[in-house]
Amino acid sequence: MKRSEINAIKVKGERLLKLMRFFLPPFAWWTIEDWKRKGPECADIARQQLGWDITDYGSGDFDRMGLCIFTMRNGTLADLRQEAGRTFAEKTLVAQENQVTPANFLYQKMKDIINRGGGDLVIQLCNSTADEKLATTPVDFTTDGVRRAVEAGGLVDPTPGESICVPQRLSRKFWEKDGGGTVLVGEVSGVNDDQVAGRGAALPARMTGIETTVSRSAMGSATLPADGAHSRVRGAGEGPLPGRHHARDHPPTPATGSMRRRRVCRSRARRPYYLHPPTTRARAGKGPTILELVTYRITGHSCTDPALHQADEEKAKAPANEPIGRLAKIIMAEGAADQAALDAIRAEARAEIEEAVRQAMADPEPRPEDALEDILA
């Protein structure tokens, strides 16, 4: 997979998690600089294979077959054999609409798959044979303690909050209904190790390499292919990162490239995602460009919102990049206005707001019978 694609998938996953108010451990948000400051006290994060895990199962088409995973808790097989340490694992999965997670089964662990909401999940179940093929026998399983059964290849669609228990050697394949939207899936199981876990006669490659296009300014124009299933190729300026050895990263890294193919430009504070400015593209007769201008809400949604979904480090860094203050600096740098003129504009705006508040407070309370006026839905 291309690193730019991995980064874009990771950002989409983070957005869904925040929308669903599903909180990840602090290390999920550590930057490269944060990782460089860490020492041996964080060795278990890598040893237990925690963190982001993004795979297309070697399909080359993530939207059709793939999964975005974050492993929050895990042990190791060595701990499991010694009956010591953590003997369970927990993951959260972001599964896109019409995206298939291929059929596979597990020898050494049982798991619960949980629909945590956001979309409609469909799970196909089939027993496995001794030679790791799909059996034709009926499937017995449980959903939240309720015993159920389906024919071989039968479908189960757990509702939000509902879970299905998948025992050892039961093959499962899941996807999201057409039109159902992206779904947040939970997984609780025994110790997980993707090096040995998944089995299946037609199971694609679980671990894929990363292809990174190194910036021209840093090393000239070059594309570095990954040198095997366990390799991780990094662009210029990236330091050594602990963790899993496939399309997985802990810290966020800037995306490039893939967005250009979709004619989407994402304007960020420091580094734009497009390769050619939209004005240049339009003047060359190549059509319009969609601009997604992304900013950061510095405070909560309202005065009563404590903004607990935002990491303290994020909130601390946000004021330096907020667009109004940055625009003011650009205006003054270009001589369009000085500090006094900008202060006068702010004072005028503040006075207008205060007058509107004064008038609103002076108005009589609304009548109860007017509560539904202008309500259309």
C-alpha positions, -999 to 999 in steps of 0.1 A, spaced: 0 0 0 11 36 -6 20 55 26 -3 84 14 -32 60 12 -25 46 47 -23 81 61 -56 91 45 -73 59 58 -60 65 93 -74 101 93 -108 89 83 -107 63 110 -98 89 136 -127 111 125 -152 82 129 -139 74 164 -142 110 175 -177 112 160 -187 80 179 -170 94 210 -149 62 212 -117 71 230 -83 56 222 -53 53 246 -29 83 247 -2 67 226 -26 67 196 -20 104 193 18 106 199 37 123 171 71 112 157 88 136 181 68 120 210 80 86 200 116 97 198 115 109 234 102 75 247 124 49 261 123 12 273 93 20 295 72 18 262 86 -15 250 54 -34 256 36 -13 230 57 -29 203 61 -63 221 23 -66 224 17 -53 188 -5 -24 199 -14 5 176 -27 12 141 -30 -17 117 -42 -9 82 -43 -37 56 -57 -43 21 -50 -80 24 -27 -77 -6 -57 -69 -28 -44 -35 -40 -79 -21 -35 -85 -11 1 -121 2 -6 -131 -33 -19 -111 -55 6 -94 -41 37 -97 -30 72 -85 -2 95 -77 -16 130 -64 -2 163 -52 -27 188 -57 -12 222 -49 -41 245 -30 -74 239 -7 -99 255 18 -122 239 18 -159 230 47 -164 254 27 -150 283 -3 -172 272 18 -203 273 32 -195 307 -3 -186 320 10 -152 331 5 -116 321 -24 -104 300 -43 -133 283 -68 -112 263 -69 -86 235 -92 -58 224 -94 -41 191 -115 -15 174 -121 -19 137 -133 8 112 -150 -11 83 -162 9 53 -194 4 34 -192 -25 8 -157 -33 21 -150 -70 27 -129 -86 54 -120 -120 38 -131 -153 53 -107 -168 79 -107 -188 111 -85 -190 142 -69 -221 158 -59 -207 192 -85 -181 202 -121 -173 205 -134 -138 199 -165 -117 202 -173 -94 173 -194 -63 184 -213 -39 163 -206 -6 181 -227 14 157 -225 38 128 -235 12 101 -251 -21 92 -227 -51 97 -232 -84 80 -212 -116 91 -211 -148 71 -203 -180 90 -190 -213 80 -174 -242 98 -139 -253 87 -126 -287 77 -94 -305 88 -77 -293 56 -87 -257 63 -115 -256 37 -151 -244 42 -174 -271 55 -211 -276 45 -224 -284 80 -248 -262 99 -232 -235 121 -240 -232 158 -231 -199 175 -242 -175 202 -251 -138 202 -248 -122 237 -256 -156 254 -284 -166 230 -278 -198 211 -285 -197 174 -279 -216 142 -276 -210 105 -269 -231 75 -233 -232 61 -226 -197 47 -255 -182 65 -256 -145 73 -260 -128 106 -265 -90 110 -259 -79 146 -276 -47 155 -257 -18 172 -246 -30 206 -251 -67 197 -222 -91 196 -215 -125 181 -192 -151 196 -168 -167 171 -152 -199 185 -120 -215 173 -122 -230 138 -154 -211 129 -147 -191 97 -162 -156 94 -163 -131 67 -179 -97 72 -188 -65 53 -212 -35 56 -245 -34 38 -248 -13 7 -261 21 19 -254 13 55 -224 35 60 -192 30 78 -195 8 109 -174 8 141 -167 -28 151 -153 -40 184 -133 -72 189 -125 -89 223 -105 -121 222 -77 -141 236 -41 -130 229 -38 -120 193 -7 -125 170 -13 -118 133 19 -136 125 1 -169 131 -35 -162 138 -56 -162 106 -62 -193 86 -82 -201 55 -78 -219 22 -81 -187 2 -69 -162 28 -50 -133 11 -19 -117 24 -25 -103 59 6 -82 60 15 -60 31 45 -38 24 45 0 23 55 21 -8 67 56 0 74 84 -24 102 104 -10 99 142 -14 120 157 -43 134 184 -20 148 158 4 162 130 -18 151 137 -54 122 120 -71 121 83 -61 97 56 -51 109 30 -26 92 -4 -27 89 -23 5 113 -52 6 90 -79 20 60 -85 41 77 -74 73 93 -42 60 83 -6 66 97 20 43 97 56 56 99 89 39 126 115 46 125 129 81 107 100 97 124 84 126 124 47 137 89 37 148 81 8 171 52 -16 166 38 -39 140 57 -47 108 31 -43 80 9 -14 69 8 -1 104 20 31 121 17 47 155 23 84 148 5 103 121 26 113 90 16 137 63 -2 123 33 6 131 -3 0 118 -38 -32 96 -36 -55 126 -31 -43 141 -64 -57 112 -83 -92 120 -69 -88 157 -77 -93 165 -41 -71 192 -25 -69 194 13 -55 228 24 -37 225 57 -19 250 78 16 240 69 16 215 41 -10 214 13 -20 179 0 -21 190 -37 9 189 -60 -3 218 -82 -22 249 -69 -59 249 -79 -55 283 -96 -28 269 -119 -49 238 -127 -80 259 -135 -62 284 -157 -48 255 -177 -83 244 -185 -82 212 -164 -115 219 -146 -124 228 -110 -108 215 -79 -127 205 -47 -111 223 -17 -116 209 17 -104 235 42 -98 218 75 -94 237 108 -95 228 144 -121 237 170 -101 252 198 -128 251 224 -158 229 229 -189 230 207 -206 252 233 -198 269 266 -211 237 284 -189 213 263 -158 203 282 -142 190 250 -131 158 266 -127 141 232 -98 164 224 -63 155 237 -47 181 259 -17 182 236 -39 189 206 -56 217 224 -23 232 235 -9 233 199 -41 245 182 -39 282 189 -6 286 170 -24 274 138 -59 289 142 -67 307 109 -80 341 121 -47 349 139 -26 336 111 -46 357 86 -40 388 107 -3 382 105 -4 378 67 -25 410 64 1 430 84 30 413 67 17 424 33 9 459 45 -28 457 40 -35 469 76 -16 475 108 -23 463 143 -43 494 152 -67 489 122 -72 452 132 -78 461 168 -104 486 156 -122 459 136 -122 435 166 -136 463 188 -163 471 163 -173 434 161 -172 430 198 -195 460 203 -219 446 177 -221 413 195 -226 430 229 -254 451 216 -271 420 201 -269 403 234 -283 433 252 -313 435 229 -319 397 233 -318 399 271 -342 429 270 -368 411 248 -397 394 265 -396 356 270 -411 337 241 -446 324 244 -449 286 249 -473 284 219 -445 297 197 -421 268 205 -429 249 173 -429 279 150 -407 275 119 -399 239 130 -401 219 98 -389 185 109 
